[in-house]
Amino acid sequence: MNTIFGPINSRRFGSSLGIDLSPALKQCNFDCLYCELAPTPTVDKQTNTVEVSKIINDLKSHLNSKIDVITLTANGEPTLYPYLDTLIDEIDKIKGDTETLILTNSATLIDEKVFNSLLKLDQVKLSLDAVSNDVFKKIDRPHIDIDIETIVSKVKEFSKIYKGKLFIEILFVHGLNDTKEEIAKLNDVLLHVEATRVDLGTIDRPPAYPVVGISYKELREASLMFDSSIPIHVASRVHAEPNNAEYSEEDILNTLDKRPLTMDDINLLFDEISKKRLNKLIDESKVVKKTTSNLEFLLPNANMKRKRKK
């Protein structure tokens, strides 16, 4: 069974070549409501594994200089792969300038071996859907004895030590973690996490359980509830309805000061007159462009110094 898929052109991570560390079946310590895979009992280790040599041979036959990132993922949780540390070392020997990325639910950061293995990667994406214990258990349906307070503590610790690009992903489910109370708690945690970017998303694919996502408008409103120092990015635009509103120059500057926007955001939010005003502000250097991990953001020149840096 081939462990490699893609490459996929990811707006957030560039050209991504995926490695599935559990190609035969779902093996995960979460059974998330929104997962696109079928509901499955949670596990705390992989029982069906692939040899490192098999993965490396598959990777060698697909890897080329056009790939931006080699993405470690799985039908489930990739950090449950028992030979992860060895695999990372072997990939490093052949990857050249291509960067390594893992997509993890954060729960195994409590394992010192996993924690140290992830420090070797060029990019790490940690999921953090909720920080309240009851909301966390409802959404992510974790394996027994997984505690959100411990996970949050390890996410904070990891962010302080890690030298690569750290991404945090929050996936909103309607009626669960989209409340003002839960967003306020997430905000309080993220103020103590040194992330390159925090991606806000929602359900884009048919979920395992009968739950629904929130709209782009609601995602945008949620983004404004976070402190302006947190590098928030609205990642999900499925079913986004154009707003086409008119913004004065002052409105534009105030909006970008509160939350920098990409051109995808601009095209959804601004009418044509407002876009011309934005271009004028760019020409006058009152608005500048800043590229962060494959994404170009627009923000007021005046607040460049105020924005936190990873």
GISULFEN-V980549 format. One record per pair of residues at least 24 apart in sequence whose C-alpha atoms are under 10 Angstrom apart, sorted by the first residue. I is the first residue (numbers start at 1). J is the second residue. D is the distance in whole Angstrom. If there is no record, write none. Layout:
I & J & D
I & J & D
This chain:
1 & 50 & 9
1 & 54 & 9
1 & 58 & 10
2 & 54 & 9
2 & 55 & 8
2 & 57 & 10
2 & 58 & 7
2 & 59 & 9
3 & 50 & 8
3 & 54 & 8
3 & 55 & 6
3 & 56 & 9
3 & 57 & 10
3 & 58 & 7
3 & 59 & 8
3 & 74 & 9
4 & 55 & 8
4 & 56 & 10
4 & 58 & 6
4 & 59 & 7
4 & 61 & 9
4 & 62 & 8
4 & 63 & 10
4 & 70 & 10
4 & 71 & 10
4 & 72 & 10
5 & 58 & 10
5 & 59 & 10
5 & 62 & 9
5 & 71 & 10
6 & 62 & 9
6 & 67 & 10
6 & 71 & 10
7 & 62 & 9
7 & 63 & 9
7 & 66 & 9
7 & 67 & 7
7 & 68 & 9
7 & 69 & 9
7 & 70 & 9
7 & 71 & 10
8 & 67 & 9
9 & 67 & 9
9 & 68 & 9
10 & 68 & 10
10 & 69 & 10
10 & 294 & 9
11 & 235 & 9
11 & 293 & 10
11 & 294 & 7
11 & 295 & 7
12 & 199 & 9
12 & 233 & 10
12 & 235 & 8
12 & 292 & 9
12 & 293 & 7
12 & 294 & 6
12 & 295 & 7
13 & 68 & 8
13 & 69 & 7
13 & 70 & 10
13 & 71 & 9
13 & 101 & 9
13 & 123 & 9
13 & 293 & 7
13 & 294 & 6
13 & 295 & 9
14 & 66 & 10
14 & 67 & 8
14 & 68 & 6
14 & 69 & 7
14 & 293 & 9
14 & 294 & 6
14 & 295 & 9
15 & 66 & 7
15 & 67 & 5
15 & 68 & 5
15 & 69 & 6
15 & 70 & 9
15 & 71 & 10
16 & 66 & 9
16 & 67 & 6
16 & 68 & 6
16 & 69 & 5
16 & 70 & 6
16 & 71 & 6
16 & 72 & 10
16 & 98 & 10
16 & 99 & 10
16 & 100 & 10
16 & 101 & 9
17 & 59 & 9
17 & 62 & 8
17 & 63 & 8
17 & 64 & 10
17 & 66 & 10
17 & 67 & 7
17 & 68 & 8
17 & 69 & 6
17 & 70 & 5
17 & 71 & 6
17 & 72 & 9
17 & 98 & 10
17 & 100 & 10
17 & 101 & 10
18 & 59 & 9
18 & 69 & 8
18 & 70 & 6
18 & 71 & 5
18 & 72 & 6
18 & 73 & 7
18 & 74 & 9
18 & 101 & 9
18 & 102 & 10
19 & 55 & 8
19 & 56 & 10
19 & 58 & 9
19 & 59 & 8
19 & 70 & 7
19 & 71 & 6
19 & 72 & 5
19 & 73 & 6
19 & 74 & 7
19 & 78 & 9
19 & 102 & 10
20 & 50 & 10
20 & 55 & 9
20 & 71 & 9
20 & 72 & 7
20 & 73 & 5
20 & 74 & 4
20 & 75 & 7
20 & 76 & 9
20 & 77 & 10
20 & 78 & 8
21 & 46 & 10
21 & 48 & 10
21 & 49 & 8
21 & 50 & 7
21 & 51 & 10
21 & 52 & 10
21 & 55 & 8
21 & 72 & 7
21 & 73 & 6
21 & 74 & 5
21 & 75 & 7
21 & 76 & 9
21 & 77 & 8
21 & 78 & 6
21 & 79 & 9
21 & 80 & 9
21 & 81 & 7
21 & 82 & 10
21 & 83 & 10
21 & 84 & 9
22 & 46 & 8
22 & 47 & 10
22 & 48 & 7
22 & 49 & 7
22 & 50 & 7
22 & 73 & 8
22 & 74 & 5
22 & 75 & 5
22 & 76 & 7
22 & 77 & 8
22 & 78 & 7
22 & 80 & 9
22 & 81 & 8
23 & 48 & 9
23 & 49 & 9
23 & 50 & 8
23 & 73 & 10
23 & 74 & 7
23 & 75 & 6
23 & 76 & 9
24 & 48 & 8
24 & 49 & 9
24 & 50 & 9
24 & 74 & 10
24 & 75 & 8
25 & 49 & 10
25 & 74 & 9
25 & 75 & 6
25 & 76 & 8
26 & 74 & 8
26 & 75 & 5
26 & 76 & 5
26 & 77 & 8
27 & 74 & 8
27 & 75 & 6
27 & 76 & 5
27 & 77 & 7
27 & 78 & 9
27 & 80 & 8
27 & 81 & 9
28 & 74 & 9
28 & 75 & 8
28 & 76 & 4
28 & 77 & 5
28 & 78 & 8
28 & 79 & 9
28 & 80 & 8
28 & 105 & 10
28 & 142 & 9
28 & 143 & 8
29 & 76 & 8
29 & 77 & 7
29 & 79 & 10
29 & 80 & 8
29 & 105 & 9
29 & 107 & 8
29 & 108 & 9
29 & 140 & 9
29 & 141 & 9
29 & 142 & 6
29 & 143 & 5
29 & 144 & 9
29 & 146 & 9
30 & 76 & 8
30 & 77 & 8
30 & 105 & 8
30 & 107 & 9
30 & 137 & 9
30 & 139 & 9
30 & 140 & 6
30 & 141 & 6
30 & 142 & 4
30 & 143 & 6
30 & 144 & 10
30 & 146 & 9
31 & 76 & 9
31 & 137 & 10
31 & 138 & 10
31 & 139 & 8
31 & 140 & 6
31 & 141 & 5
31 & 142 & 6
31 & 143 & 8
31 & 208 & 9
31 & 209 & 10
32 & 136 & 10
32 & 137 & 9
32 & 138 & 8
32 & 139 & 6
32 & 140 & 4
32 & 141 & 6
32 & 142 & 8
32 & 207 & 9
32 & 208 & 8
32 & 209 & 8
33 & 138 & 8
33 & 139 & 6
33 & 140 & 6
33 & 141 & 7
33 & 173 & 9
33 & 203 & 10
33 & 207 & 7
33 & 208 & 6
33 & 209 & 5
33 & 210 & 8
33 & 211 & 7
33 & 212 & 10
34 & 139 & 8
34 & 140 & 8
34 & 171 & 9
34 & 172 & 9
34 & 173 & 8
34 & 202 & 9
34 & 203 & 6
34 & 204 & 9
34 & 205 & 8
34 & 206 & 8
34 & 207 & 4
34 & 208 & 6
34 & 209 & 7
34 & 210 & 8
34 & 211 & 7
34 & 212 & 8
34 & 213 & 9
35 & 76 & 9
35 & 139 & 10
35 & 140 & 9
35 & 203 & 9
35 & 205 & 8
35 & 206 & 8
35 & 207 & 5
35 & 208 & 5
35 & 209 & 8
36 & 75 & 10
36 & 203 & 9
36 & 204 & 9
36 & 205 & 6
36 & 206 & 6
36 & 207 & 5
36 & 208 & 6
36 & 209 & 9
37 & 75 & 8
37 & 76 & 8
37 & 205 & 10
37 & 206 & 9
37 & 207 & 7
37 & 208 & 6
37 & 209 & 10
38 & 207 & 8
38 & 208 & 5
38 & 209 & 9
39 & 207 & 9
39 & 208 & 6
39 & 209 & 8
40 & 76 & 10
40 & 208 & 9
41 & 141 & 10
41 & 142 & 10
41 & 143 & 8
42 & 76 & 9
42 & 141 & 8
42 & 142 & 7
42 & 143 & 5
42 & 144 & 8
43 & 76 & 10
43 & 77 & 10
43 & 80 & 9
43 & 142 & 9
43 & 143 & 6
43 & 144 & 9
44 & 77 & 10
44 & 80 & 7
44 & 108 & 9
44 & 142 & 10
44 & 143 & 7
44 & 144 & 9
44 & 146 & 10
45 & 77 & 9
45 & 79 & 9
45 & 80 & 5
45 & 81 & 7
45 & 82 & 8
46 & 76 & 10
46 & 77 & 9
46 & 78 & 9
46 & 79 & 10
46 & 80 & 6
46 & 81 & 6
46 & 82 & 7
47 & 80 & 10
47 & 81 & 9
47 & 82 & 9
48 & 81 & 9
49 & 80 & 10
49 & 81 & 7
49 & 82 & 8
49 & 83 & 9
50 & 81 & 9
50 & 82 & 10
50 & 83 & 9
51 & 82 & 10
51 & 83 & 8
51 & 87 & 9
52 & 83 & 7
52 & 84 & 9
52 & 86 & 8
52 & 87 & 6
52 & 88 & 10
52 & 90 & 8
52 & 91 & 10
53 & 87 & 9
53 & 90 & 9
55 & 87 & 8
55 & 90 & 10
55 & 91 & 9
56 & 87 & 8
56 & 90 & 7
56 & 91 & 7
56 & 94 & 9
59 & 91 & 8
59 & 94 & 9
59 & 95 & 9
60 & 91 & 9
60 & 94 & 8
60 & 95 & 9
63 & 94 & 9
63 & 95 & 8
63 & 96 & 10
63 & 98 & 9
64 & 95 & 9
64 & 96 & 9
64 & 98 & 9
65 & 95 & 9
65 & 96 & 8
65 & 97 & 8
65 & 98 & 7
66 & 98 & 9
67 & 95 & 10
67 & 97 & 9
67 & 98 & 6
67 & 99 & 9
68 & 97 & 8
68 & 98 & 5
68 & 99 & 6
68 & 100 & 9
68 & 101 & 10
68 & 294 & 10
69 & 95 & 9
69 & 97 & 9
69 & 98 & 6
69 & 99 & 5
69 & 100 & 5
69 & 101 & 6
69 & 102 & 10
69 & 122 & 9
69 & 123 & 9
70 & 95 & 8
70 & 98 & 7
70 & 99 & 6
70 & 100 & 5
70 & 101 & 6
70 & 102 & 8
70 & 122 & 10
70 & 123 & 10
71 & 99 & 9
71 & 100 & 6
71 & 101 & 5
71 & 102 & 6
71 & 103 & 7
71 & 123 & 9
71 & 124 & 10
72 & 100 & 8
72 & 101 & 6
72 & 102 & 5
72 & 103 & 6
72 & 104 & 9
72 & 124 & 10
73 & 101 & 9
73 & 102 & 6
73 & 103 & 6
73 & 104 & 7
74 & 102 & 10
74 & 103 & 9
74 & 104 & 9
76 & 104 & 9
76 & 105 & 9
77 & 103 & 8
77 & 104 & 6
77 & 105 & 7
77 & 106 & 9
77 & 107 & 9
77 & 108 & 9
78 & 102 & 8
78 & 103 & 7
78 & 104 & 7
78 & 105 & 9
78 & 108 & 10
79 & 103 & 9
79 & 104 & 7
79 & 105 & 9
79 & 106 & 9
79 & 107 & 9
79 & 108 & 7
79 & 109 & 9
79 & 111 & 10
79 & 114 & 7
79 & 115 & 10
79 & 117 & 9
79 & 118 & 9
80 & 104 & 10
80 & 108 & 8
80 & 114 & 9
81 & 114 & 10
82 & 114 & 9
84 & 113 & 9
84 & 114 & 8
84 & 117 & 7
84 & 118 & 9
85 & 113 & 8
85 & 114 & 8
85 & 116 & 8
85 & 117 & 5
85 & 118 & 8
85 & 120 & 9
86 & 117 & 9
87 & 117 & 10
88 & 117 & 8
88 & 118 & 9
88 & 120 & 7
88 & 121 & 7
89 & 117 & 9
89 & 120 & 8
89 & 121 & 10
92 & 120 & 9
92 & 121 & 9
98 & 122 & 9
99 & 123 & 7
100 & 124 & 8
101 & 125 & 7
101 & 164 & 10
101 & 165 & 9
101 & 166 & 10
102 & 126 & 8
103 & 127 & 8
103 & 167 & 9
103 & 168 & 10
103 & 169 & 10
104 & 128 & 10
104 & 168 & 10
104 & 169 & 10
105 & 129 & 9
105 & 140 & 9
105 & 151 & 10
105 & 168 & 10
105 & 169 & 9
106 & 148 & 10
106 & 151 & 7
106 & 152 & 9
106 & 154 & 8
106 & 155 & 7
106 & 168 & 10
107 & 142 & 9
107 & 143 & 10
107 & 146 & 7
107 & 147 & 8
107 & 148 & 8
107 & 150 & 9
107 & 151 & 6
107 & 152 & 9
107 & 154 & 9
107 & 155 & 9
108 & 146 & 9
108 & 151 & 8
108 & 154 & 9
109 & 150 & 9
109 & 151 & 7
109 & 152 & 9
109 & 153 & 9
109 & 154 & 6
109 & 155 & 7
109 & 157 & 10
109 & 158 & 8
110 & 146 & 9
110 & 147 & 10
110 & 150 & 7
110 & 151 & 7
110 & 152 & 10
110 & 153 & 9
110 & 154 & 6
110 & 155 & 9
111 & 154 & 10
112 & 154 & 10
115 & 154 & 9
115 & 155 & 10
115 & 157 & 10
115 & 158 & 7
115 & 162 & 10
116 & 158 & 9
116 & 162 & 9
118 & 158 & 9
118 & 162 & 8
118 & 164 & 10
119 & 158 & 8
119 & 159 & 10
119 & 161 & 8
119 & 162 & 6
119 & 163 & 8
119 & 164 & 8
120 & 162 & 9
120 & 163 & 9
120 & 164 & 9
121 & 162 & 9
121 & 163 & 9
121 & 164 & 7
121 & 165 & 9
121 & 166 & 10
122 & 162 & 9
122 & 163 & 8
122 & 164 & 5
122 & 165 & 6
122 & 166 & 9
123 & 162 & 9
123 & 163 & 9
123 & 164 & 6
123 & 165 & 5
123 & 166 & 6
123 & 167 & 8
123 & 196 & 10
123 & 293 & 10
124 & 159 & 10
124 & 162 & 9
124 & 164 & 8
124 & 165 & 6
124 & 166 & 5
124 & 167 & 6
124 & 168 & 8
124 & 195 & 10
124 & 196 & 10
125 & 165 & 8
125 & 166 & 6
125 & 167 & 5
125 & 168 & 6
125 & 169 & 7
125 & 195 & 10
125 & 196 & 10
125 & 197 & 9
125 & 198 & 9
125 & 199 & 10
126 & 155 & 8
126 & 166 & 8
126 & 167 & 6
126 & 168 & 5
126 & 169 & 6
126 & 170 & 9
126 & 195 & 10
126 & 198 & 10
127 & 155 & 10
127 & 167 & 8
127 & 168 & 6
127 & 169 & 5
127 & 170 & 6
127 & 171 & 8
127 & 198 & 10
127 & 199 & 9
128 & 152 & 8
128 & 155 & 9
128 & 168 & 7
128 & 169 & 6
128 & 170 & 5
128 & 171 & 8
128 & 186 & 8
128 & 190 & 10
128 & 198 & 10
129 & 168 & 9
129 & 169 & 7
129 & 170 & 5
129 & 171 & 6
129 & 172 & 7
129 & 173 & 9
129 & 176 & 10
129 & 177 & 7
129 & 178 & 10
129 & 182 & 10
129 & 183 & 10
129 & 186 & 8
129 & 200 & 10
129 & 201 & 10
130 & 170 & 8
130 & 171 & 9
130 & 172 & 9
130 & 176 & 9
130 & 177 & 6
130 & 178 & 9
130 & 182 & 7
130 & 183 & 8
130 & 185 & 8
130 & 186 & 7
131 & 177 & 9
131 & 182 & 7
131 & 183 & 9
131 & 185 & 7
131 & 186 & 6
131 & 187 & 10
131 & 188 & 10
131 & 189 & 8
132 & 177 & 9
132 & 181 & 10
132 & 182 & 7
132 & 185 & 8
132 & 186 & 9
134 & 176 & 10
135 & 176 & 6
135 & 177 & 7
135 & 182 & 8
136 & 176 & 9
136 & 177 & 8
138 & 176 & 8
138 & 177 & 9
139 & 171 & 10
139 & 172 & 9
139 & 173 & 8
139 & 176 & 7
139 & 177 & 8
139 & 211 & 10
152 & 186 & 10
152 & 189 & 8
152 & 190 & 10
152 & 193 & 9
153 & 189 & 9
153 & 192 & 10
153 & 193 & 10
155 & 189 & 9
155 & 190 & 10
155 & 192 & 9
155 & 193 & 7
155 & 194 & 10
156 & 189 & 8
156 & 190 & 8
156 & 191 & 10
156 & 192 & 6
156 & 193 & 5
156 & 194 & 8
156 & 195 & 10
157 & 192 & 9
157 & 193 & 8
157 & 194 & 9
158 & 193 & 9
158 & 194 & 9
159 & 192 & 9
159 & 193 & 6
159 & 194 & 5
159 & 195 & 7
159 & 196 & 10
159 & 310 & 9
160 & 192 & 9
160 & 193 & 7
160 & 194 & 6
160 & 195 & 9
160 & 310 & 9
161 & 194 & 9
162 & 194 & 9
162 & 195 & 10
162 & 310 & 10
163 & 310 & 9
164 & 195 & 10
164 & 196 & 9
164 & 310 & 9
165 & 194 & 10
165 & 195 & 7
165 & 196 & 6
165 & 197 & 8
165 & 292 & 10
165 & 293 & 8
165 & 310 & 8
166 & 193 & 10
166 & 194 & 8
166 & 195 & 5
166 & 196 & 5
166 & 197 & 7
166 & 198 & 9
166 & 310 & 8
167 & 194 & 9
167 & 195 & 6
167 & 196 & 6
167 & 197 & 5
167 & 198 & 6
167 & 199 & 7
167 & 231 & 10
167 & 293 & 10
168 & 193 & 9
168 & 194 & 10
168 & 195 & 7
168 & 196 & 8
168 & 197 & 6
168 & 198 & 5
168 & 199 & 6
168 & 200 & 9
168 & 231 & 10
168 & 232 & 9
169 & 197 & 9
169 & 198 & 6
169 & 199 & 5
169 & 200 & 6
169 & 201 & 7
169 & 232 & 10
169 & 233 & 10
169 & 235 & 9
170 & 198 & 8
170 & 199 & 6
170 & 200 & 5
170 & 201 & 6
170 & 202 & 8
170 & 234 & 10
170 & 235 & 10
171 & 199 & 8
171 & 200 & 6
171 & 201 & 5
171 & 202 & 5
171 & 203 & 7
171 & 204 & 10
171 & 213 & 9
171 & 214 & 10
171 & 219 & 10
171 & 235 & 10
171 & 236 & 9
172 & 200 & 7
172 & 201 & 6
172 & 202 & 5
172 & 203 & 7
172 & 212 & 9
172 & 213 & 6
172 & 214 & 7
172 & 215 & 10
172 & 218 & 10
172 & 219 & 8
172 & 222 & 10
173 & 201 & 9
173 & 202 & 6
173 & 203 & 7
173 & 211 & 7
173 & 212 & 6
173 & 213 & 5
173 & 214 & 7
174 & 202 & 9
174 & 203 & 9
174 & 211 & 7
174 & 212 & 6
174 & 213 & 5
174 & 214 & 6
174 & 215 & 9
174 & 218 & 10
175 & 211 & 9
175 & 212 & 9
175 & 213 & 9
175 & 214 & 9
176 & 211 & 10
176 & 213 & 10
178 & 213 & 10
178 & 214 & 8
178 & 218 & 9
178 & 219 & 9
178 & 222 & 8
179 & 222 & 9
180 & 222 & 8
180 & 225 & 8
183 & 222 & 7
183 & 223 & 9
183 & 225 & 7
183 & 226 & 8
184 & 222 & 10
184 & 225 & 7
184 & 226 & 7
184 & 227 & 9
185 & 226 & 10
186 & 226 & 8
187 & 225 & 8
187 & 226 & 5
187 & 227 & 7
187 & 230 & 8
188 & 226 & 9
188 & 227 & 9
190 & 226 & 9
190 & 227 & 9
190 & 229 & 10
190 & 230 & 7
190 & 231 & 10
191 & 226 & 9
191 & 227 & 8
191 & 229 & 8
191 & 230 & 7
192 & 230 & 10
193 & 230 & 9
193 & 310 & 9
194 & 230 & 9
194 & 231 & 10
194 & 308 & 8
194 & 309 & 8
194 & 310 & 6
195 & 230 & 8
195 & 231 & 8
195 & 232 & 10
195 & 308 & 9
195 & 309 & 8
195 & 310 & 6
196 & 230 & 9
196 & 231 & 7
196 & 232 & 9
196 & 292 & 8
196 & 293 & 8
196 & 308 & 9
196 & 309 & 7
196 & 310 & 5
197 & 230 & 8
197 & 231 & 5
197 & 232 & 6
197 & 233 & 7
197 & 292 & 8
197 & 293 & 8
197 & 309 & 10
197 & 310 & 9
198 & 223 & 10
198 & 230 & 7
198 & 231 & 6
198 & 232 & 5
198 & 233 & 6
198 & 234 & 8
198 & 235 & 9
199 & 223 & 10
199 & 231 & 8
199 & 232 & 6
199 & 233 & 5
199 & 234 & 6
199 & 235 & 6
199 & 236 & 8
200 & 232 & 7
200 & 233 & 6
200 & 234 & 5
200 & 235 & 5
200 & 236 & 7
201 & 233 & 9
201 & 234 & 6
201 & 235 & 5
201 & 236 & 5
201 & 237 & 8
201 & 238 & 10
202 & 234 & 10
202 & 235 & 9
202 & 236 & 6
202 & 237 & 9
202 & 238 & 9
203 & 236 & 8
203 & 238 & 9
204 & 236 & 8
204 & 237 & 9
204 & 238 & 6
204 & 239 & 9
205 & 238 & 10
214 & 238 & 10
214 & 239 & 10
215 & 239 & 7
215 & 240 & 7
215 & 241 & 8
216 & 240 & 5
216 & 241 & 7
216 & 242 & 9
216 & 265 & 10
216 & 268 & 10
217 & 241 & 8
217 & 242 & 9
217 & 243 & 9
217 & 268 & 10
217 & 269 & 9
220 & 259 & 9
220 & 265 & 9
223 & 258 & 10
223 & 259 & 8
224 & 255 & 10
224 & 258 & 7
224 & 259 & 7
225 & 258 & 10
226 & 258 & 9
226 & 259 & 9
227 & 258 & 8
227 & 259 & 9
228 & 256 & 10
228 & 257 & 8
228 & 258 & 5
228 & 259 & 6
228 & 260 & 9
228 & 306 & 9
228 & 307 & 8
228 & 308 & 9
229 & 257 & 10
229 & 258 & 9
229 & 259 & 9
229 & 306 & 8
229 & 307 & 6
229 & 308 & 6
229 & 309 & 9
230 & 259 & 9
230 & 307 & 8
230 & 308 & 7
230 & 309 & 10
231 & 259 & 8
231 & 260 & 8
231 & 292 & 10
231 & 307 & 8
231 & 308 & 8
231 & 309 & 9
231 & 310 & 10
232 & 259 & 7
232 & 260 & 8
232 & 261 & 9
233 & 259 & 8
233 & 260 & 8
233 & 261 & 8
233 & 262 & 8
233 & 265 & 10
233 & 295 & 9
233 & 297 & 9
234 & 261 & 9
234 & 262 & 9
234 & 264 & 10
234 & 265 & 8
235 & 264 & 10
235 & 265 & 10
237 & 264 & 9
237 & 265 & 9
237 & 268 & 9
240 & 265 & 10
240 & 268 & 8
241 & 268 & 7
241 & 269 & 9
242 & 266 & 10
242 & 267 & 8
242 & 268 & 4
242 & 269 & 6
242 & 270 & 8
242 & 271 & 9
243 & 267 & 9
243 & 268 & 6
243 & 269 & 5
243 & 270 & 7
243 & 271 & 8
244 & 268 & 6
244 & 269 & 5
244 & 270 & 5
244 & 271 & 4
244 & 272 & 8
244 & 273 & 10
244 & 274 & 9
244 & 275 & 10
245 & 269 & 6
245 & 270 & 5
245 & 271 & 5
245 & 272 & 9
245 & 273 & 9
245 & 274 & 8
246 & 270 & 6
246 & 271 & 6
246 & 272 & 8
246 & 273 & 7
246 & 274 & 6
246 & 275 & 9
246 & 277 & 10
247 & 271 & 8
247 & 272 & 10
247 & 273 & 8
247 & 274 & 5
247 & 275 & 9
247 & 277 & 8
247 & 278 & 9
248 & 273 & 9
248 & 274 & 7
248 & 277 & 7
248 & 278 & 9
249 & 274 & 8
249 & 276 & 10
249 & 277 & 6
249 & 278 & 7
249 & 280 & 9
249 & 281 & 8
250 & 277 & 10
252 & 277 & 8
252 & 278 & 7
252 & 281 & 9
252 & 287 & 9
252 & 299 & 9
252 & 300 & 9
253 & 278 & 9
253 & 281 & 9
253 & 286 & 8
253 & 287 & 8
253 & 298 & 10
253 & 299 & 8
253 & 300 & 6
253 & 301 & 9
253 & 302 & 10
254 & 299 & 10
254 & 300 & 8
255 & 299 & 9
255 & 300 & 9
256 & 287 & 9
256 & 297 & 9
256 & 298 & 7
256 & 299 & 5
256 & 300 & 6
256 & 301 & 10
256 & 303 & 9
257 & 287 & 10
257 & 298 & 9
257 & 299 & 6
257 & 300 & 6
257 & 301 & 9
257 & 302 & 9
257 & 303 & 7
257 & 304 & 9
257 & 306 & 10
257 & 307 & 10
258 & 299 & 9
258 & 300 & 10
258 & 303 & 10
259 & 297 & 10
259 & 298 & 9
259 & 299 & 8
260 & 289 & 9
260 & 290 & 9
260 & 296 & 10
260 & 297 & 6
260 & 298 & 5
260 & 299 & 5
260 & 300 & 8
261 & 289 & 10
261 & 295 & 10
261 & 296 & 8
261 & 297 & 5
261 & 298 & 5
261 & 299 & 7
262 & 289 & 9
262 & 290 & 10
262 & 291 & 10
262 & 295 & 7
262 & 296 & 6
262 & 297 & 5
262 & 298 & 6
262 & 299 & 9
263 & 295 & 10
263 & 296 & 8
263 & 297 & 7
263 & 298 & 8
264 & 296 & 10
264 & 297 & 10
265 & 297 & 10
266 & 298 & 9
